[in-house]
Amino acid sequence: MSDEFLTPDEHVLSTLESDGSRRWLFPRLSRGHYWYLRRIVGFALIAIFVGLPHLYINGKPSILLDITQREFTIFGYTFLPTDTLLLALLMIGIFLTIFLLTALLGRVWCGWACPQTVYLEFVYRPIERFFLGTSGRGGVPNSKVPGYRRAALYGVYLLLSMGLAHTFLAYFVGVERLSQWVRQSPFEHPGPFLVMALTTGLMMFDFVFFREQLCLIACPYGRFQSVLLDRNSLIVAYDTIRGEPRGKRKHELPIISEQQGDCIDCGLCVRTCPTGIDIRDGLQMECVHCTQCIDACDEIMTKIDRPTGLIRYSSQEAIEGGKQKFLRPRVIVYPALLTIVIAIMVVTFANKKSFDVTLIRGVGIPFSIAQDGHVENALQLKIVNRLEATDELNVTIEPETLKLDIAEKVILDPKATKTVPIVVVANRSDFQGGKIRATIQIQSTQSNNVRRVECQIFGP
């Protein structure tokens, strides 16, 4: 068997040459209807990404993910470590929303809103095309690019990546602290500086070198589409019934010409694809639904005086001549689950107070007998003050036959957590079966919010 027999005719993968080397992609720019819409959406998302850390709601940053303090502020509400249920519900809600949108609209996230697509296609590639001399059209540069232009290109990339890295860091430390750090020496805050430098390096690696490989190799979402999509989900599809058999236009007498589809096999849909695939081969994992092939094909169809839409948004069912269904099990189950999750979140939010309380029973024996004959239970109240002000809390207990001993007033600093030891004193004769049901009531003097904690007091 000769080696020539095993040699492929062209590249193996869309980004891999036959000899195993990287196949660099320089996609042609197709300025069609969808491209303009995506550019508007992309710039709006970039503006939101840059502006959110500077936006304040109720005196708090709109988004602040303070990992060191274990506090996540999202649209004016601060999630504390005691809000595990809310955060879990929020994450479940986000995943269900992604599942639902994918079932309905396919990979709309990848093509329209993913930061990788938005920044690569509407920021980094336009800059690259400017310095490589292909502005407004894209494609492979026609001539060798001078070294100084490439140096300038990477210089702009670096400045841009540093700006994005600082914006990214602002989500975790806040714009005020970031502004102070920018004016100080890196030696005064080495940790955050290293985070910024690492983020800049990762952005340079991604947008300068890795590029579409992130979608093809690293991102798991594309691989999940085989289970998230069904035959009625919206996809970018090539109409094989209308387009095949493809081929160049021939000027022959109609009586002797072969039957030919609308596809003239110009290859523009392939040259404009940012992941280098041929959409005519059917639904593929590498397709990020950027719609550049739709814009390219519509341009050609208009030129040859044929109807547009040979490549279009459709579904697997519809493109094969069937009837597309909107209602199907997954688009009913996902909204139902999402409604339940949202309802639980709303109820949980409605029951939130200005402070959180956790009752902790003391270690060791459950009760002790005092010298005067009373029964004592040693407990602890772990209290979290959610207010931005100092709060004093009054603690009482029911029934009135019980007494509560607290060593000092319960005063918490803003957003502070405090563990308060308490001793519940009961008459020995009040116990039935060795237990007394009790309710500890905690009331805030700042907000007047009240929490009641049910518990059992143990005795002989």
TORKOL-4160 file (C-alpha; in steps of 0.2 Angstrom, whole numbers, padded with zeros to 4 digits, m for minus):
460
<pt num="1" X="0000" Y="0000" Z="0000"/>
<pt num="2" X="0008" Y="0017" Z="m0005"/>
<pt num="3" X="0008" Y="0032" Z="0005"/>
<pt num="4" X="0000" Y="0041" Z="m0009"/>
<pt num="5" X="m0016" Y="0031" Z="m0006"/>
<pt num="6" X="m0018" Y="0038" Z="0011"/>
<pt num="7" X="m0015" Y="0056" Z="0007"/>
<pt num="8" X="m0032" Y="0066" Z="0007"/>
<pt num="9" X="m0036" Y="0077" Z="m0007"/>
<pt num="10" X="m0038" Y="0092" Z="0003"/>
<pt num="11" X="m0038" Y="0098" Z="0022"/>
<pt num="12" X="m0044" Y="0085" Z="0034"/>
<pt num="13" X="m0054" Y="0096" Z="0046"/>
<pt num="14" X="m0060" Y="0114" Z="0042"/>
<pt num="15" X="m0045" Y="0120" Z="0052"/>
<pt num="16" X="m0032" Y="0106" Z="0049"/>
<pt num="17" X="m0022" Y="0104" Z="0033"/>
<pt num="18" X="m0019" Y="0087" Z="0025"/>
<pt num="19" X="m0001" Y="0087" Z="0032"/>
<pt num="20" X="m0007" Y="0090" Z="0050"/>
<pt num="21" X="m0003" Y="0109" Z="0050"/>
<pt num="22" X="m0015" Y="0122" Z="0056"/>
<pt num="23" X="m0026" Y="0129" Z="0042"/>
<pt num="24" X="m0028" Y="0147" Z="0046"/>
<pt num="25" X="m0045" Y="0155" Z="0041"/>
<pt num="26" X="m0047" Y="0172" Z="0034"/>
<pt num="27" X="m0066" Y="0172" Z="0031"/>
<pt num="28" X="m0073" Y="0183" Z="0018"/>
<pt num="29" X="m0085" Y="0197" Z="0025"/>
<pt num="30" X="m0103" Y="0195" Z="0018"/>
<pt num="31" X="m0112" Y="0211" Z="0023"/>
<pt num="32" X="m0130" Y="0206" Z="0022"/>
<pt num="33" X="m0146" Y="0208" Z="0032"/>
<pt num="34" X="m0141" Y="0197" Z="0046"/>
<pt num="35" X="m0123" Y="0204" Z="0047"/>
<pt num="36" X="m0130" Y="0221" Z="0050"/>
<pt num="37" X="m0142" Y="0215" Z="0063"/>
<pt num="38" X="m0129" Y="0205" Z="0072"/>
<pt num="39" X="m0117" Y="0220" Z="0072"/>
<pt num="40" X="m0130" Y="0230" Z="0081"/>
<pt num="41" X="m0133" Y="0216" Z="0094"/>
<pt num="42" X="m0115" Y="0214" Z="0096"/>
<pt num="43" X="m0111" Y="0232" Z="0099"/>
<pt num="44" X="m0125" Y="0233" Z="0111"/>
<pt num="45" X="m0119" Y="0219" Z="0121"/>
<pt num="46" X="m0101" Y="0226" Z="0121"/>
<pt num="47" X="m0109" Y="0242" Z="0128"/>
<pt num="48" X="m0118" Y="0233" Z="0141"/>
<pt num="49" X="m0102" Y="0223" Z="0146"/>
<pt num="50" X="m0092" Y="0239" Z="0148"/>
<pt num="51" X="m0105" Y="0249" Z="0156"/>
<pt num="52" X="m0113" Y="0237" Z="0169"/>
<pt num="53" X="m0098" Y="0239" Z="0182"/>
<pt num="54" X="m0101" Y="0258" Z="0181"/>
<pt num="55" X="m0120" Y="0256" Z="0184"/>
<pt num="56" X="m0126" Y="0257" Z="0202"/>
<pt num="57" X="m0143" Y="0251" Z="0208"/>
<pt num="58" X="m0149" Y="0255" Z="0226"/>
<pt num="59" X="m0132" Y="0262" Z="0229"/>
<pt num="60" X="m0124" Y="0246" Z="0224"/>
<pt num="61" X="m0114" Y="0240" Z="0209"/>
<pt num="62" X="m0126" Y="0232" Z="0196"/>
<pt num="63" X="m0114" Y="0217" Z="0195"/>
<pt num="64" X="m0100" Y="0214" Z="0208"/>
<pt num="65" X="m0094" Y="0196" Z="0211"/>
<pt num="66" X="m0083" Y="0198" Z="0227"/>
<pt num="67" X="m0076" Y="0181" Z="0228"/>
<pt num="68" X="m0065" Y="0185" Z="0243"/>
<pt num="69" X="m0079" Y="0192" Z="0253"/>
<pt num="70" X="m0091" Y="0178" Z="0247"/>
<pt num="71" X="m0104" Y="0191" Z="0241"/>
<pt num="72" X="m0112" Y="0192" Z="0224"/>
<pt num="73" X="m0121" Y="0208" Z="0220"/>
<pt num="74" X="m0133" Y="0206" Z="0205"/>
<pt num="75" X="m0144" Y="0220" Z="0200"/>
<pt num="76" X="m0144" Y="0228" Z="0217"/>
<pt num="77" X="m0147" Y="0213" Z="0227"/>
<pt num="78" X="m0132" Y="0205" Z="0237"/>
<pt num="79" X="m0131" Y="0186" Z="0238"/>
<pt num="80" X="m0123" Y="0181" Z="0254"/>
<pt num="81" X="m0116" Y="0163" Z="0258"/>
<pt num="82" X="m0133" Y="0160" Z="0267"/>
<pt num="83" X="m0142" Y="0162" Z="0250"/>
<pt num="84" X="m0136" Y="0145" Z="0243"/>
<pt num="85" X="m0154" Y="0141" Z="0238"/>
<pt num="86" X="m0156" Y="0157" Z="0229"/>
<pt num="87" X="m0140" Y="0155" Z="0219"/>
<pt num="88" X="m0144" Y="0137" Z="0215"/>
<pt num="89" X="m0161" Y="0141" Z="0209"/>
<pt num="90" X="m0153" Y="0156" Z="0199"/>
<pt num="91" X="m0141" Y="0144" Z="0190"/>
<pt num="92" X="m0154" Y="0131" Z="0187"/>
<pt num="93" X="m0165" Y="0144" Z="0179"/>
<pt num="94" X="m0151" Y="0150" Z="0168"/>
<pt num="95" X="m0147" Y="0132" Z="0162"/>
<pt num="96" X="m0166" Y="0129" Z="0159"/>
<pt num="97" X="m0167" Y="0145" Z="0149"/>
<pt num="98" X="m0152" Y="0140" Z="0138"/>
<pt num="99" X="m0160" Y="0123" Z="0135"/>
<pt num="100" X="m0177" Y="0131" Z="0130"/>
<pt num="101" X="m0169" Y="0144" Z="0119"/>
<pt num="102" X="m0158" Y="0130" Z="0110"/>
<pt num="103" X="m0174" Y="0119" Z="0108"/>
<pt num="104" X="m0183" Y="0134" Z="0100"/>
<pt num="105" X="m0169" Y="0144" Z="0091"/>
<pt num="106" X="m0155" Y="0133" Z="0089"/>
<pt num="107" X="m0137" Y="0140" Z="0093"/>
<pt num="108" X="m0143" Y="0158" Z="0093"/>
<pt num="109" X="m0132" Y="0161" Z="0108"/>
<pt num="110" X="m0116" Y="0155" Z="0098"/>
<pt num="111" X="m0120" Y="0166" Z="0083"/>
<pt num="112" X="m0127" Y="0181" Z="0091"/>
<pt num="113" X="m0122" Y="0184" Z="0109"/>
<pt num="114" X="m0107" Y="0173" Z="0114"/>
<pt num="115" X="m0093" Y="0185" Z="0119"/>
<pt num="116" X="m0081" Y="0174" Z="0108"/>
<pt num="117" X="m0091" Y="0177" Z="0092"/>
<pt num="118" X="m0095" Y="0195" Z="0096"/>
<pt num="119" X="m0077" Y="0201" Z="0100"/>
<pt num="120" X="m0069" Y="0190" Z="0087"/>
<pt num="121" X="m0080" Y="0195" Z="0073"/>
<pt num="122" X="m0084" Y="0213" Z="0077"/>
<pt num="123" X="m0068" Y="0219" Z="0086"/>
<pt num="124" X="m0053" Y="0209" Z="0082"/>
<pt num="125" X="m0056" Y="0203" Z="0064"/>
<pt num="126" X="m0061" Y="0221" Z="0058"/>
<pt num="127" X="m0044" Y="0227" Z="0066"/>
<pt num="128" X="m0035" Y="0213" Z="0058"/>
<pt num="129" X="m0043" Y="0217" Z="0041"/>
<pt num="130" X="m0038" Y="0235" Z="0043"/>
<pt num="131" X="m0019" Y="0231" Z="0046"/>
<pt num="132" X="m0019" Y="0217" Z="0033"/>
<pt num="133" X="m0027" Y="0228" Z="0019"/>
<pt num="134" X="m0043" Y="0218" Z="0018"/>
<pt num="135" X="m0055" Y="0230" Z="0026"/>
<pt num="136" X="m0073" Y="0228" Z="0021"/>
<pt num="137" X="m0071" Y="0212" Z="0012"/>
<pt num="138" X="m0060" Y="0200" Z="0022"/>
<pt num="139" X="m0052" Y="0185" Z="0014"/>
<pt num="140" X="m0034" Y="0181" Z="0012"/>
<pt num="141" X="m0022" Y="0196" Z="0010"/>
<pt num="142" X="m0017" Y="0198" Z="m0008"/>
<pt num="143" X="0001" Y="0203" Z="m0004"/>
<pt num="144" X="0014" Y="0201" Z="0009"/>
<pt num="145" X="0010" Y="0212" Z="0024"/>
<pt num="146" X="0025" Y="0223" Z="0030"/>
<pt num="147" X="0032" Y="0219" Z="0047"/>
<pt num="148" X="0028" Y="0236" Z="0054"/>
<pt num="149" X="0009" Y="0234" Z="0050"/>
<pt num="150" X="0009" Y="0217" Z="0059"/>
<pt num="151" X="0019" Y="0225" Z="0074"/>
<pt num="152" X="0005" Y="0238" Z="0075"/>
<pt num="153" X="m0008" Y="0225" Z="0073"/>
<pt num="154" X="m0002" Y="0216" Z="0088"/>
<pt num="155" X="0001" Y="0232" Z="0098"/>
<pt num="156" X="m0017" Y="0237" Z="0096"/>
<pt num="157" X="m0023" Y="0219" Z="0100"/>
<pt num="158" X="m0013" Y="0221" Z="0117"/>
<pt num="159" X="m0020" Y="0237" Z="0121"/>
<pt num="160" X="m0037" Y="0231" Z="0117"/>
<pt num="161" X="m0035" Y="0215" Z="0127"/>
<pt num="162" X="m0028" Y="0225" Z="0142"/>
<pt num="163" X="m0044" Y="0236" Z="0142"/>
<pt num="164" X="m0055" Y="0221" Z="0141"/>
<pt num="165" X="m0045" Y="0213" Z="0155"/>
<pt num="166" X="m0048" Y="0228" Z="0166"/>
<pt num="167" X="m0066" Y="0228" Z="0162"/>
<pt num="168" X="m0067" Y="0210" Z="0166"/>
<pt num="169" X="m0058" Y="0213" Z="0183"/>
<pt num="170" X="m0070" Y="0227" Z="0187"/>
<pt num="171" X="m0084" Y="0214" Z="0189"/>
<pt num="172" X="m0074" Y="0206" Z="0203"/>
<pt num="173" X="m0067" Y="0221" Z="0213"/>
<pt num="174" X="m0078" Y="0236" Z="0208"/>
<pt num="175" X="m0073" Y="0251" Z="0197"/>
<pt num="176" X="m0068" Y="0261" Z="0212"/>
<pt num="177" X="m0055" Y="0249" Z="0219"/>
<pt num="178" X="m0049" Y="0246" Z="0201"/>
<pt num="179" X="m0047" Y="0264" Z="0198"/>
<pt num="180" X="m0036" Y="0266" Z="0213"/>
<pt num="181" X="m0026" Y="0251" Z="0208"/>
<pt num="182" X="m0023" Y="0258" Z="0190"/>
<pt num="183" X="m0015" Y="0273" Z="0198"/>
<pt num="184" X="m0004" Y="0264" Z="0210"/>
<pt num="185" X="0012" Y="0253" Z="0207"/>
<pt num="186" X="0008" Y="0235" Z="0203"/>
<pt num="187" X="0019" Y="0231" Z="0218"/>
<pt num="188" X="0006" Y="0238" Z="0230"/>
<pt num="189" X="m0007" Y="0225" Z="0223"/>
<pt num="190" X="0003" Y="0211" Z="0215"/>
<pt num="191" X="m0011" Y="0198" Z="0216"/>
<pt num="192" X="m0024" Y="0208" Z="0206"/>
<pt num="193" X="m0010" Y="0214" Z="0194"/>
<pt num="194" X="m0006" Y="0196" Z="0190"/>
<pt num="195" X="m0024" Y="0192" Z="0188"/>
<pt num="196" X="m0026" Y="0206" Z="0175"/>
<pt num="197" X="m0009" Y="0201" Z="0166"/>
<pt num="198" X="m0015" Y="0183" Z="0165"/>
<pt num="199" X="m0032" Y="0188" Z="0159"/>
<pt num="200" X="m0024" Y="0199" Z="0146"/>
<pt num="201" X="m0012" Y="0185" Z="0141"/>
<pt num="202" X="m0027" Y="0173" Z="0139"/>
<pt num="203" X="m0036" Y="0185" Z="0128"/>
<pt num="204" X="m0021" Y="0188" Z="0117"/>
<pt num="205" X="m0019" Y="0169" Z="0116"/>
<pt num="206" X="m0038" Y="0166" Z="0112"/>
<pt num="207" X="m0041" Y="0180" Z="0099"/>
<pt num="208" X="m0024" Y="0181" Z="0091"/>
<pt num="209" X="m0020" Y="0162" Z="0090"/>
<pt num="210" X="m0033" Y="0150" Z="0096"/>
<pt num="211" X="m0049" Y="0159" Z="0088"/>
<pt num="212" X="m0061" Y="0147" Z="0081"/>
<pt num="213" X="m0053" Y="0133" Z="0089"/>
<pt num="214" X="m0061" Y="0138" Z="0105"/>
<pt num="215" X="m0078" Y="0134" Z="0098"/>
<pt num="216" X="m0072" Y="0118" Z="0089"/>
<pt num="217" X="m0062" Y="0110" Z="0102"/>
<pt num="218" X="m0064" Y="0118" Z="0119"/>
<pt num="219" X="m0082" Y="0124" Z="0121"/>
<pt num="220" X="m0094" Y="0109" Z="0126"/>
<pt num="221" X="m0110" Y="0118" Z="0121"/>
<pt num="222" X="m0108" Y="0113" Z="0102"/>
<pt num="223" X="m0107" Y="0095" Z="0108"/>
<pt num="224" X="m0122" Y="0096" Z="0118"/>
<pt num="225" X="m0132" Y="0102" Z="0103"/>
<pt num="226" X="m0135" Y="0084" Z="0098"/>
<pt num="227" X="m0146" Y="0082" Z="0113"/>
<pt num="228" X="m0153" Y="0099" Z="0115"/>
<pt num="229" X="m0159" Y="0101" Z="0097"/>
<pt num="230" X="m0172" Y="0091" Z="0088"/>
<pt num="231" X="m0178" Y="0090" Z="0071"/>
<pt num="232" X="m0190" Y="0105" Z="0073"/>
<pt num="233" X="m0177" Y="0117" Z="0081"/>
<pt num="234" X="m0172" Y="0132" Z="0071"/>
<pt num="235" X="m0155" Y="0129" Z="0062"/>
<pt num="236" X="m0145" Y="0137" Z="0048"/>
<pt num="237" X="m0149" Y="0125" Z="0034"/>
<pt num="238" X="m0145" Y="0123" Z="0015"/>
<pt num="239" X="m0161" Y="0118" Z="0005"/>
<pt num="240" X="m0154" Y="0103" Z="m0004"/>
<pt num="241" X="m0171" Y="0100" Z="m0013"/>
<pt num="242" X="m0169" Y="0117" Z="m0021"/>
<pt num="243" X="m0151" Y="0118" Z="m0023"/>
<pt num="244" X="m0146" Y="0101" Z="m0030"/>
<pt num="245" X="m0139" Y="0095" Z="m0041"/>
<pt num="246" X="m0127" Y="0110" Z="m0040"/>
<pt num="247" X="m0115" Y="0116" Z="m0053"/>
<pt num="248" X="m0109" Y="0130" Z="m0064"/>
<pt num="249" X="m0122" Y="0139" Z="m0075"/>
<pt num="250" X="m0122" Y="0132" Z="m0093"/>
<pt num="251" X="m0128" Y="0142" Z="m0108"/>
<pt num="252" X="m0136" Y="0127" Z="m0118"/>
<pt num="253" X="m0152" Y="0125" Z="m0126"/>
<pt num="254" X="m0165" Y="0120" Z="m0113"/>
<pt num="255" X="m0170" Y="0104" Z="m0122"/>
<pt num="256" X="m0152" Y="0097" Z="m0120"/>
<pt num="257" X="m0147" Y="0105" Z="m0104"/>
<pt num="258" X="m0147" Y="0094" Z="m0088"/>
<pt num="259" X="m0158" Y="0098" Z="m0074"/>
<pt num="260" X="m0149" Y="0109" Z="m0062"/>
<pt num="261" X="m0152" Y="0116" Z="m0045"/>
<pt num="262" X="m0151" Y="0134" Z="m0039"/>
<pt num="263" X="m0134" Y="0131" Z="m0031"/>
<pt num="264" X="m0120" Y="0137" Z="m0044"/>
<pt num="265" X="m0106" Y="0130" Z="m0033"/>
<pt num="266" X="m0098" Y="0146" Z="m0031"/>
<pt num="267" X="m0090" Y="0141" Z="m0014"/>
<pt num="268" X="m0094" Y="0158" Z="m0006"/>
<pt num="269" X="m0104" Y="0151" Z="0008"/>
<pt num="270" X="m0088" Y="0141" Z="0012"/>
<pt num="271" X="m0076" Y="0155" Z="0011"/>
<pt num="272" X="m0086" Y="0167" Z="0022"/>
<pt num="273" X="m0088" Y="0154" Z="0036"/>
<pt num="274" X="m0078" Y="0158" Z="0051"/>
<pt num="275" X="m0076" Y="0140" Z="0056"/>
<pt num="276" X="m0072" Y="0135" Z="0038"/>
<pt num="277" X="m0086" Y="0122" Z="0035"/>
<pt num="278" X="m0097" Y="0119" Z="0021"/>
<pt num="279" X="m0115" Y="0121" Z="0026"/>
<pt num="280" X="m0121" Y="0111" Z="0011"/>
<pt num="281" X="m0115" Y="0095" Z="0020"/>
<pt num="282" X="m0129" Y="0097" Z="0033"/>
<pt num="283" X="m0130" Y="0101" Z="0051"/>
<pt num="284" X="m0113" Y="0101" Z="0059"/>
<pt num="285" X="m0106" Y="0103" Z="0076"/>
<pt num="286" X="m0094" Y="0117" Z="0070"/>
<pt num="287" X="m0108" Y="0128" Z="0064"/>
<pt num="288" X="m0110" Y="0142" Z="0076"/>
<pt num="289" X="m0126" Y="0149" Z="0067"/>
<pt num="290" X="m0117" Y="0166" Z="0063"/>
<pt num="291" X="m0128" Y="0167" Z="0047"/>
<pt num="292" X="m0113" Y="0173" Z="0036"/>
<pt num="293" X="m0117" Y="0159" Z="0024"/>
<pt num="294" X="m0135" Y="0165" Z="0022"/>
<pt num="295" X="m0129" Y="0183" Z="0018"/>
<pt num="296" X="m0116" Y="0177" Z="0006"/>
<pt num="297" X="m0129" Y="0165" Z="m0003"/>
<pt num="298" X="m0143" Y="0178" Z="m0004"/>
<pt num="299" X="m0130" Y="0190" Z="m0012"/>
<pt num="300" X="m0127" Y="0177" Z="m0026"/>
<pt num="301" X="m0145" Y="0172" Z="m0028"/>
<pt num="302" X="m0149" Y="0191" Z="m0031"/>
<pt num="303" X="m0135" Y="0192" Z="m0044"/>
<pt num="304" X="m0141" Y="0177" Z="m0054"/>
<pt num="305" X="m0159" Y="0183" Z="m0052"/>
<pt num="306" X="m0165" Y="0168" Z="m0041"/>
<pt num="307" X="m0175" Y="0169" Z="m0025"/>
<pt num="308" X="m0165" Y="0171" Z="m0009"/>
<pt num="309" X="m0166" Y="0159" Z="0005"/>
<pt num="310" X="m0157" Y="0144" Z="m0003"/>
<pt num="311" X="m0147" Y="0144" Z="0014"/>
<pt num="312" X="m0159" Y="0151" Z="0027"/>
<pt num="313" X="m0166" Y="0149" Z="0045"/>
<pt num="314" X="m0176" Y="0133" Z="0045"/>
<pt num="315" X="m0177" Y="0116" Z="0053"/>
<pt num="316" X="m0172" Y="0099" Z="0049"/>
<pt num="317" X="m0190" Y="0094" Z="0047"/>
<pt num="318" X="m0195" Y="0108" Z="0036"/>
<pt num="319" X="m0179" Y="0108" Z="0025"/>
<pt num="320" X="m0183" Y="0090" Z="0021"/>
<pt num="321" X="m0201" Y="0094" Z="0015"/>
<pt num="322" X="m0210" Y="0090" Z="0031"/>
<pt num="323" X="m0220" Y="0102" Z="0042"/>
<pt num="324" X="m0211" Y="0111" Z="0056"/>
<pt num="325" X="m0219" Y="0109" Z="0073"/>
<pt num="326" X="m0218" Y="0122" Z="0087"/>
<pt num="327" X="m0226" Y="0113" Z="0101"/>
<pt num="328" X="m0217" Y="0097" Z="0106"/>
<pt num="329" X="m0213" Y="0089" Z="0123"/>
<pt num="330" X="m0196" Y="0098" Z="0126"/>
<pt num="331" X="m0204" Y="0116" Z="0123"/>
<pt num="332" X="m0218" Y="0112" Z="0135"/>
<pt num="333" X="m0207" Y="0103" Z="0149"/>
<pt num="334" X="m0193" Y="0117" Z="0149"/>
<pt num="335" X="m0205" Y="0132" Z="0152"/>
<pt num="336" X="m0215" Y="0122" Z="0165"/>
<pt num="337" X="m0199" Y="0118" Z="0175"/>
<pt num="338" X="m0193" Y="0136" Z="0173"/>
<pt num="339" X="m0210" Y="0142" Z="0179"/>
<pt num="340" X="m0208" Y="0132" Z="0195"/>
<pt num="341" X="m0190" Y="0138" Z="0198"/>
<pt num="342" X="m0195" Y="0156" Z="0196"/>
<pt num="343" X="m0210" Y="0154" Z="0207"/>
<pt num="344" X="m0199" Y="0146" Z="0221"/>
<pt num="345" X="m0187" Y="0161" Z="0219"/>
<pt num="346" X="m0201" Y="0173" Z="0220"/>
<pt num="347" X="m0207" Y="0165" Z="0236"/>
<pt num="348" X="m0189" Y="0164" Z="0243"/>
<pt num="349" X="m0186" Y="0182" Z="0239"/>
<pt num="350" X="m0203" Y="0188" Z="0247"/>
<pt num="351" X="m0198" Y="0179" Z="0264"/>
<pt num="352" X="m0181" Y="0187" Z="0264"/>
<pt num="353" X="m0177" Y="0198" Z="0280"/>
<pt num="354" X="m0164" Y="0211" Z="0284"/>
<pt num="355" X="m0155" Y="0197" Z="0293"/>
<pt num="356" X="m0153" Y="0179" Z="0293"/>
<pt num="357" X="m0153" Y="0167" Z="0308"/>
<pt num="358" X="m0146" Y="0150" Z="0311"/>
<pt num="359" X="m0149" Y="0141" Z="0327"/>
<pt num="360" X="m0135" Y="0130" Z="0333"/>
<pt num="361" X="m0136" Y="0118" Z="0347"/>
<pt num="362" X="m0121" Y="0117" Z="0359"/>
<pt num="363" X="m0109" Y="0102" Z="0358"/>
<pt num="364" X="m0109" Y="0089" Z="0372"/>
<pt num="365" X="m0124" Y="0085" Z="0383"/>
<pt num="366" X="m0141" Y="0092" Z="0378"/>
<pt num="367" X="m0145" Y="0100" Z="0395"/>
<pt num="368" X="m0138" Y="0103" Z="0412"/>
<pt num="369" X="m0145" Y="0105" Z="0429"/>
<pt num="370" X="m0141" Y="0121" Z="0438"/>
<pt num="371" X="m0138" Y="0122" Z="0457"/>
<pt num="372" X="m0155" Y="0129" Z="0460"/>
<pt num="373" X="m0163" Y="0115" Z="0451"/>
<pt num="374" X="m0167" Y="0123" Z="0434"/>
<pt num="375" X="m0164" Y="0115" Z="0417"/>
<pt num="376" X="m0152" Y="0124" Z="0406"/>
<pt num="377" X="m0150" Y="0122" Z="0387"/>
<pt num="378" X="m0134" Y="0130" Z="0379"/>
<pt num="379" X="m0138" Y="0136" Z="0361"/>
<pt num="380" X="m0130" Y="0148" Z="0349"/>
<pt num="381" X="m0138" Y="0160" Z="0336"/>
<pt num="382" X="m0128" Y="0163" Z="0321"/>
<pt num="383" X="m0134" Y="0180" Z="0314"/>
<pt num="384" X="m0130" Y="0189" Z="0297"/>
<pt num="385" X="m0134" Y="0207" Z="0296"/>
<pt num="386" X="m0139" Y="0210" Z="0278"/>
<pt num="387" X="m0141" Y="0229" Z="0280"/>
<pt num="388" X="m0128" Y="0243" Z="0276"/>
<pt num="389" X="m0131" Y="0250" Z="0293"/>
<pt num="390" X="m0128" Y="0244" Z="0311"/>
<pt num="391" X="m0142" Y="0234" Z="0318"/>
<pt num="392" X="m0147" Y="0230" Z="0336"/>
<pt num="393" X="m0158" Y="0214" Z="0338"/>
<pt num="394" X="m0170" Y="0210" Z="0352"/>
<pt num="395" X="m0171" Y="0191" Z="0356"/>
<pt num="396" X="m0186" Y="0184" Z="0366"/>
<pt num="397" X="m0193" Y="0166" Z="0369"/>
<pt num="398" X="m0210" Y="0158" Z="0370"/>
<pt num="399" X="m0218" Y="0151" Z="0380"/>
<pt num="400" X="m0216" Y="0164" Z="0394"/>
<pt num="401" X="m0212" Y="0150" Z="0407"/>
<pt num="402" X="m0195" Y="0149" Z="0398"/>
<pt num="403" X="m0181" Y="0162" Z="0402"/>
<pt num="404" X="m0167" Y="0167" Z="0390"/>
<pt num="405" X="m0150" Y="0172" Z="0396"/>
<pt num="406" X="m0139" Y="0183" Z="0384"/>
<pt num="407" X="m0123" Y="0190" Z="0390"/>
<pt num="408" X="m0124" Y="0206" Z="0380"/>
<pt num="409" X="m0134" Y="0216" Z="0368"/>
<pt num="410" X="m0135" Y="0209" Z="0351"/>
<pt num="411" X="m0127" Y="0223" Z="0340"/>
<pt num="412" X="m0121" Y="0219" Z="0322"/>
<pt num="413" X="m0110" Y="0230" Z="0311"/>
<pt num="414" X="m0116" Y="0233" Z="0293"/>
<pt num="415" X="m0115" Y="0216" Z="0284"/>
<pt num="416" X="m0107" Y="0208" Z="0298"/>
<pt num="417" X="m0109" Y="0190" Z="0305"/>
<pt num="418" X="m0110" Y="0186" Z="0323"/>
<pt num="419" X="m0112" Y="0170" Z="0334"/>
<pt num="420" X="m0122" Y="0174" Z="0350"/>
<pt num="421" X="m0122" Y="0161" Z="0364"/>
<pt num="422" X="m0138" Y="0160" Z="0373"/>
<pt num="423" X="m0144" Y="0149" Z="0388"/>
<pt num="424" X="m0163" Y="0144" Z="0389"/>
<pt num="425" X="m0168" Y="0141" Z="0407"/>
<pt num="426" X="m0184" Y="0130" Z="0411"/>
<pt num="427" X="m0192" Y="0124" Z="0426"/>
<pt num="428" X="m0190" Y="0105" Z="0428"/>
<pt num="429" X="m0208" Y="0102" Z="0431"/>
<pt num="430" X="m0213" Y="0110" Z="0414"/>
<pt num="431" X="m0205" Y="0096" Z="0404"/>
<pt num="432" X="m0217" Y="0083" Z="0396"/>
<pt num="433" X="m0207" Y="0068" Z="0389"/>
<pt num="434" X="m0191" Y="0077" Z="0392"/>
<pt num="435" X="m0195" Y="0091" Z="0379"/>
<pt num="436" X="m0203" Y="0108" Z="0378"/>
<pt num="437" X="m0208" Y="0116" Z="0361"/>
<pt num="438" X="m0201" Y="0134" Z="0361"/>
<pt num="439" X="m0200" Y="0148" Z="0348"/>
<pt num="440" X="m0186" Y="0160" Z="0348"/>
<pt num="441" X="m0191" Y="0177" Z="0341"/>
<pt num="442" X="m0177" Y="0189" Z="0334"/>
<pt num="443" X="m0183" Y="0207" Z="0329"/>
<pt num="444" X="m0173" Y="0220" Z="0321"/>
<pt num="445" X="m0173" Y="0238" Z="0328"/>
<pt num="446" X="m0168" Y="0245" Z="0311"/>
<pt num="447" X="m0180" Y="0236" Z="0299"/>
<pt num="448" X="m0193" Y="0229" Z="0312"/>
<pt num="449" X="m0191" Y="0213" Z="0303"/>
<pt num="450" X="m0195" Y="0198" Z="0314"/>
<pt num="451" X="m0189" Y="0180" Z="0312"/>
<pt num="452" X="m0196" Y="0165" Z="0323"/>
<pt num="453" X="m0185" Y="0150" Z="0325"/>
<pt num="454" X="m0194" Y="0134" Z="0331"/>
<pt num="455" X="m0184" Y="0123" Z="0342"/>
<pt num="456" X="m0185" Y="0110" Z="0356"/>
<pt num="457" X="m0178" Y="0112" Z="0374"/>
<pt num="458" X="m0173" Y="0096" Z="0381"/>
<pt num="459" X="m0174" Y="0091" Z="0400"/>
<pt num="460" X="m0175" Y="0076" Z="0411"/>
